[in-house]
Amino acid sequence: MHAQGGQVRARNFQEPEHSKWGFHHVRNLHPTACVWRGSEGAIPFNEAPADLGGVTFDTAAGTSISVAEMIASHYTDGFLVLHRGSIVMEYYGHAMRPRDPHILMSTTKSFAGSLASILIAQGVLDESLLVTDALPSLADTAYRNVTVRHLLDMRVGLDFSEDYDDPNCDFAYLDAASGWRPLVHAGAPDNLLDFMKTVRPKPPHGGKFHYVSANSVELGWVLEAVSGQRFAELLSELIWQPIRAEYDADLVLDNCGLSQTEGGLNVSLRDLARFGELHRCEGSLHGRQIIAPEWIADLRHNGDTDAWDAGKMSASLPGHHYRSQWYTHCTHPNRPFFTLGAFGQTVYVDPVAEVVVAKLSCHPSGVQDTPFDKPLRAFHAIADALSQE
C-alpha cells in the first residue's frame, strides 16, 4: 500500500510518515476479526451544530489557545462532540471518512474493561478469579496469583517497562510480537503467547498502579476463556449490536490468530462516540440496560488514588485514578472519565455536563502526556461551555 509517497506495511504503519494513512487502513495491513454491527441498523444521531472552535482554554504553559487551534495542531483524524446525545461538532482530517475504522490503540483496553463488567453481571466471570485458572497455559509465568481485578486496575506486580520512546523496552517486544514493528532482535517472540511467557514478575500484586499493556492482553484472553467466545464475537454480541453501531469494527489478530485486546480495536468516529454515550447514560442506550450503572459508578468513584499517586503517570495526570481500564479525573467536580490510546485516541465522558468527546489522531509521539494534555484541557473547556446552555 502506498501513502504519502512511501510503502506502508504492517510493521511500519505507526511511523509518522505512514500513520496518517495507516491508522485508518489497518484492515489492509493486518489480519483482523470482524466485530459485527448486527442486522438492525444504526439509530442516527440528532444534530445540533454549535460553534465550539472558538472556545478557549489555558495550556500548562499558561498560554490561551482555542479548540480549533488544538484540533489543527494535534494531528486530528476525527473529532466529534455530543451534547445530550446530539452531535454539536464533527470534523475529519487526513482524508479520513466517517465510515473508516480507525485504530484505537489503548482505548481498546476500556472496551475490554466494560465487556468484563457485563460478564461479571451475568455471573460468567468473577473478578477474584485467578488468571492462571482461566489460562492454565500461563501457570508458570509472571501471572501466577494474579486476579482479574489486578488486571482491570493495572496493579499487577511486574518488572515491565512501557516507555514508548525506548526501542528496547518490554513494550517494544510486545509490539513486535503483535506484528506492529520489526522484531527487536533475531529470535525475539513473534507472537503474543510466546511473549507472555517472557514477562518477568516483581511482586507484590495489588500495589501501586503500573501501566502494562500485557495485562489487557491477558484480560481479553480471560474473557474468551470463561465465555467460550472470541473477543470480537463477545464485543459484537454484548456491546456493538446493542448500541446499534453504524459500522462493523475490526479487531487486529497476531500472526497466530490471537486477539490483540490491548490496542487492536478499530472503529468509526461516530461509533466511538456511541460507546462513550453508553457510559454517559449509565450503561443504558436505546431503552436497553447494557452495562450495570453500579459498574460505571464504581469506576468513577472507587479507584485507589494512593495506588495512582505511587505510579509514574501521576506526574503528567495529577488528581486522577485508574479503575477497570478507565481513567477518572477525581479532583474535578464533575469526575469526568475517559480512555487514553497512544498517538492521541480517546473518548471523554462528562455525565454532569452531558457531554461526550471522541478524538482520533495520528500524533507522531506515543508518550502519554504529549498527545493528551491540551486535548483534555480542551474537553474540559467544551464541557464547561456546553453546560452553560
N, C-alpha and C positions, 0 to 999 in steps of 0.2 A: 504494500500500500504506500502511496506517495502523498505527502502533505508538506507544505512549506518547503518544498524543494528537497526533501530528504526521504529516506526509506524508513517507514515506521514499522517496527517489529514488536513481538510480544515482550522481548527483554529490553527494549529501549523506550517504550511508549510513555514512561514517566519523565523522560528527559525534556527540558524546557523547549527545545526546538521541535519536539514531537507532540507534547501533551495537548496543545490547542486543538489538534485533530484527534489524537489517540484517546483522550478521555471520554469522548462521546462516540467512539467507534470500537469499543472494546470487543464486541461480539465478532468483529472482523479479525481480531488478533489472537484471542484466547478461546479455549474450549469453555462453553457456558451451558448451564441448565436453565430452562425457561421457568420463570415464575408466572404462571398463567393468570390472566386477569379475570377469567371466567366468562360466562356467556350472557350475563345480564346486561352488560354495558355500563359505562360510566354515568354518574349523575353530574351534569355540568355545574360548574361554579356560576353563581351570580357575579356580575362585575359592577364595581362602583369606583371608577378611577379617581384617584386623589393625587395631587401634586406633592409628592414626597421628596423629589430630588433636591429641593431647596432646604430641607430640614438640615440643620447644622448641629455639630457636636464637637466637643473638645477632645483632642488626641492626648495620649500620655505625655507628649511634649508640651502640652498647653496651648497648641495652636487650634484654630477652629477650621473645620472643613465641612463640606456638605455631603449628604448621602450620594448625590450624583458624582461627586469627585471620588468618593470611596469606591463606587462601582467601577468607574473608569480606570482607577489606578490599581485595583486589586484583582486583575486578571479574571474578570467575571464572565462565566459562560452562561449563567442563568440566575435571575434574581426575581423572587416573587414574594409579595406581601399579601396576606389575608387579614381582613378585619371583620370580625363577626361572621366569618365564613365566606365572605365575598372577596374577590380579587380587587385590590386597590392599586397595585403596581405589578407590572410584569415586564421583564427585559431579557433579551438573549444576545449573546456576543459570540465572536469567533466561529460564526457560521453554524452554531448550534440551533436546532429547530425544536419546537415544542414536543414533537414526537420522539426525539432522540433520547435513548437511555444513556445516562452519564454515570461514570464510576463514582461511588460514594466513599471509597476508602474507609476510614474507621467509623464513619456514620453507620456503616453496616452493623457495627457492634450493638448499636442501640436497637436495631431491628431484632437482633438475637436476644437482647435482654427482654424486650417486650413479648417476643414469641415464647420465651421461657415462662413469663408470667401466666400466659394462657394455659400452658401445660401444667403448671403448678395448680392453677384454679381447677383444672379438670381432674386433678389427682394422679396425673400421669408422671409427674416429676415432683421430687421433694428437694428443697434447697439444701437439706442436710446430707443428701446423697453423696457418697464418696465418688469422685470422678473415676477412679480405677475400678469401682464396682460396675459402673456402666461401660467402661472401656478397659477390659482386662488385659488387652494387648499392651497397655501402658503401665502395668502393675509395678514394673521395676524402673520407673522413670521418676523425674522430679515431682510428678503429680501425685505421688503416694500421699495419702492422708489429706488431700485437698478436697474441699466440698464445693458443691455448686455455688453456694453463697460466696465462698472465697473467689471463685471465678467472676461472678457477677460484679463484685465490688473491687476487683483488681487488688486483692490483698493476699496473693499467693507469694510465699517466700521463695524467690528465685534469684539466682545470680545471672541477671539478664540485662543487657544494655540495649536500649531502644533510642539511639542517637541518630537521627536521620541525616546528620552531616558527617557521620563516620562510616566510610565504606566497608569497614571491617568489623562493625558491631554485630551483636547477635541478631538484631533485626535484619541486617543485610543478608545474613544467611537464610533467614526465614523468607525474605522477599525473593531470593534466588531460588529457594526450594519451591516457591509458588510459581516460578516461571516468569517472574516480573523483571528480573535483571540478570546479567551474566553471573554464573557461579563465581563465588569469591575466590575459589581455587579448585584445581582438579581434585575430584574425589569428595567434594562437599556434597551434602544431601541435595538431591534433585527432586524430592517430593516431600510433602508435608509430614507424613507419618515418620519417615526416617529422620527428618529434622527434629520432631518432638522427642525422639529418643536421645537427642544430644543435649537437651536443655538441662542446666545444672541447678540443683536445689540450693537454697540458702534460707533455711527456716529462721524464725517461726512463721507459720501461716496465720493469717488474721491480724497481722501487724499493720505497718504503715501502708498507705496507698503506693503501689508500684505499678506503673502502666506498662503492661506487657501484652503485645498483640497475640502472642501464642495462647494466652488464656482464653481469648474469644474464639480461637480455632477449636480449642478443647470444648468450650461451651456449646458451640454448634454441633460438634460431634456427639456430645452427650444428649442433646435434644434429638438427634437422629436415632441414637441407640435406644432411648426409652420409648420413643414413639413408633419405631419401625418404619419411619418415612425419611426420605431425603429432605434436606433443609429447604430446597426450592419448593418441594411439594407441600411441606408444612406451612411455609410462608404464604403460598398461594391459597391454601385451604382456610387458614386461620386469620389472615390479615388482608391479603391482597384482594381476594374476592369479596370479603365482607365490606371493605372500604369502597368498593366499586371503582377500582383503579381503571384509568383510561387506557393504559398500555401494559403489555407484558413487561416484566422486568427480567433481567439476566443475572445469574449468579456464576461467577468465574469458578472453574474447577482446576485443580492441579493436573499434572500430566498422568496421574493415576486415577483421575476422576473424583478425587476427594474435594469436598465443599470448602471453599475459602470464605469462612464465615466471619473473619476479622476485617475484611476490607473489599470483598469481591462483588458486592451488590451494585447493580446498575439500574437506575430508574429515571423516568422523565421528571422534569421540574414540577409539573403540576401534581404528579403522583407523590413526590416527596412532600409537597405541601399538604396533600390529603393525609399522609401519615402523621404530620405534625398536628393537623386539625383533629384527628382522632384523639390525640393526647390532650389537646386543649379542652376537648369536650368530655374529659374524664373517662375516656375509653369507649364512648358511645358515639356511633355515627349512623345516620340513616335509620334511626329507630332500633338499632341493634347494639346491645352491650357486648363489645368485642374484647376489651381489656377491663379487668376489675378496677373500679375507681380507687379502691383501697391500695392497689399496687402503685398507681400514679401518685397518690398522696404519700405513700411510703418513700418513693424515690425522690420526692421533693423535700421531705421533712426528716427522714431518718438516716441520711448519710452521716458518716463519722467524720466530723470536722477535725478532730485530733489526728486521725489517720491521714486526712488530706494535707493538713499543715506539715506533717512529718515527711511528706513526699516531695519530689522535685518540682512538680507542676505548680505548687502553691506560690512560687516566686512570680510566675507570669500570670496566674489566675488567683490572686488572694481572695478570701471570702467565699470560697466555693466548697462543694463536696462532690463526691462521686458515689453513685448508688445505682446498681442494676444496669450498668453500662450507659448511664446518662450523667451529665453534669448539671448541677443546680447552683445558681448564684444565691447562696443562702443569706448573704448580708444585704441583698437588695429587697426592698419592702414587698415586691411582687413575687419574689422567689421564682423568677423565670428559669426554665430548664432547657437544655439544648444538647445537641450532638456536636462532635468535632471529628473531621476527617482530614487527613493530610492533603496539602495543596489547596485547602480552603473550602471543604464541603461541610455544610451544616444545615440543620433545621432548628429553629429557635421558637420556643413556645412561652408566651406570657398569658396565662389564663385570666389574670386580673384585668389586663388591658385588652383582652380578647383578640390577641394578635399572634399570628404565625408568620415567620420569615423563613424562606428556603433560599439557600445560596449554593451554586455550583461553580467551581473555579478551576483554574489551571495555574495557580501560583507557582513560581519556579522553586520556592523553598518549601520543604516539608516540615520545618520546625514549627511546633505548635503555636507559639505566640506571634510569629511573623504574619501568617495569613489571617489571624483571628482578632487581634487587639482592636484594630479600627472597625472591622465589621461588627463585632459585639457591641462596641460603643454606639455604632450606627443603629443597631437593632434596638437598643435601649431608647435611643432618641426617637425612633419611629414609633415605638410603643407609647412613649410619653405624648407625642404629638397626636396620635390617633385616640388616645384615651381622653383627650380634651373634647372630642366631638360628641 
